[in-house]
């Protein structure tokens, strides 16, 4: 059900009030800030994944099993960290799109 003109104005007034009162919170709640933080988390996860691969290969080359196991653990942790928020955001965006279209499935 679409918002009435009165509800749209009230929502806009609340948003402007929030921006005036606490600009930091308003920037955190904005959609662009979420995307930027998501990108940075994915990048950090991929860097951690690459670091884990390097440590794993170093452990294999040095024939140090504990170093290889540590590299494998870092690699898996970095991969999980890079993908976990990405999956959630895609599900959230799909759900949000269906709600905007008026589907309740």
C-alpha positions as CSV (number, residue, x, y, z in Angstrom):
1,X,0.0,0.0,0.0
2,X,1.6,3.3,-1.0
3,X,2.1,6.1,1.4
4,X,-0.2,9.1,1.3
5,X,1.2,12.6,0.7
6,X,0.9,13.5,4.4
7,X,2.8,10.4,5.4
8,X,5.6,11.1,2.8
9,X,5.9,14.7,4.2
10,X,6.0,13.5,7.8
11,X,8.6,10.8,7.0
12,X,10.7,13.4,5.2
13,X,10.5,15.8,8.2
14,X,11.6,13.0,10.5
15,X,14.5,12.3,8.2
16,X,15.6,15.9,8.1
17,X,15.3,16.1,11.9
18,X,17.5,13.1,12.3
19,X,20.1,14.5,10.0
20,X,20.1,17.8,11.9
21,X,20.2,16.1,15.3
22,X,22.7,13.4,14.7
23,X,24.4,13.5,11.3
24,X,26.7,10.6,12.2
25,X,23.8,8.3,12.9
26,X,22.0,9.5,9.8
27,X,25.0,8.6,7.7
28,X,25.3,5.2,9.3
29,X,21.6,4.5,8.5
30,X,21.8,5.6,4.9
31,X,21.9,2.9,2.2
32,X,25.1,4.2,0.7
33,X,27.0,3.9,4.0
34,X,25.9,0.2,4.2
35,X,27.2,-0.5,0.7
36,X,30.5,1.2,1.4
37,X,31.0,-0.8,4.6
38,X,29.9,-4.0,2.9
39,X,32.5,-3.4,0.2
40,X,35.2,-2.7,2.7
41,X,34.4,-5.9,4.7
42,X,34.4,-7.9,1.5
43,X,37.8,-6.4,0.5
44,X,39.2,-7.1,4.0
45,X,37.9,-10.7,3.8
46,X,39.5,-11.2,0.4
47,X,42.8,-9.8,1.6
48,X,42.7,-12.1,4.6
49,X,41.9,-15.0,2.3
50,X,44.9,-14.2,0.1
51,X,47.1,-14.0,3.2
52,X,45.9,-17.4,4.3
53,X,46.7,-18.9,0.9
54,X,50.2,-17.4,1.1
55,X,50.8,-18.8,4.6
56,X,49.4,-22.2,3.6
57,X,51.8,-22.3,0.6
58,X,54.7,-21.2,2.8
59,X,53.8,-23.9,5.3
60,X,53.8,-26.5,2.5
61,X,57.1,-25.2,1.1
62,X,58.8,-25.2,4.5
63,X,57.3,-28.6,5.4
64,X,55.8,-27.0,8.6
65,X,52.4,-28.6,9.1
66,X,51.3,-26.2,11.9
67,X,52.0,-23.2,9.6
68,X,50.0,-24.8,6.8
69,X,47.1,-25.6,9.2
70,X,47.2,-22.0,10.5
71,X,47.2,-20.7,6.9
72,X,44.3,-22.9,6.0
73,X,42.3,-21.6,9.0
74,X,43.1,-18.0,8.1
75,X,42.1,-18.7,4.5
76,X,38.8,-20.2,5.6
77,X,38.1,-17.4,8.1
78,X,38.8,-14.7,5.5
79,X,36.6,-16.4,2.9
80,X,33.7,-16.7,5.3
81,X,34.1,-13.1,6.4
82,X,34.0,-11.9,2.8
83,X,30.9,-13.9,1.9
84,X,28.7,-14.0,5.0
85,X,27.5,-10.4,4.7
86,X,27.2,-10.5,1.0
87,X,24.8,-13.4,1.1
88,X,22.7,-11.6,3.7
89,X,22.5,-8.4,1.8
90,X,21.4,-10.1,-1.4
91,X,18.6,-11.9,0.4
92,X,17.7,-8.7,2.1
93,X,17.6,-6.8,-1.2
94,X,15.5,-9.4,-2.9
95,X,13.0,-9.4,0.0
96,X,12.9,-5.6,0.0
97,X,12.2,-5.6,-3.8
98,X,9.3,-8.0,-3.5
99,X,7.9,-5.9,-0.7
100,X,8.1,-2.8,-2.8
101,X,6.3,-4.5,-5.6
102,X,3.5,-5.5,-3.3
103,X,4.1,-9.2,-3.2
104,X,3.6,-10.9,0.1
105,X,5.1,-14.3,-0.9
